[in-house]
Amino acid sequence: MLSRFLPLTLLLAAIALAGCGASDPAPAKDDKPVLTEADKALIEKQKLCLVADEPLGSMGTPIKLTVKGRDVFLCCEGCREAVLKDPDKYLAKLDANGTVVVAPKTDEPAKTEAPQTAEPAPAP
């Protein structure tokens, strides 16, 4: 019975080993975008994502996008569509230096005044 499986085993071993060492494996492709020194300087100036107001680099390598001839950076691919849909809205968030200007967030609820009535409240 051993003689029956021996040729099959040798054939499978030859096939498995045939490609070993025949060529160098292909280098792994690095999908990370490459940032130039100029890009890094713009990221430092912009600081925040135009859409999410998150720090650039907090979600990986910032995404570079050219909008109306101006290079801007986003925190992730998910923000790209919003900028392309309404570029003027997001470009308006940049000041003259290219820094994102964020409106301050207030934790106070909006003050509402009680309506004024002409009649005095009834006595208890």
WOHUCOR-V682579 format. One record per pair of residues at least 12 apart in sequence whose C-alpha atoms are under 6 Angstrom apart, sorted by the first residue. I is the first residue (numbers start at 1). GAP is how many residues later the second one is. Records with the same first field share a line. If there is no record, write none. Layout:
# WOHUCOR-V682579
I = GAP / GAP
This chain:
# WOHUCOR-V682579
45 = 53 / 54
46 = 52 / 53 / 54
48 = 52
49 = 25 / 26
50 = 40
56 = 19
59 = 16
62 = 12 / 13
63 = 13
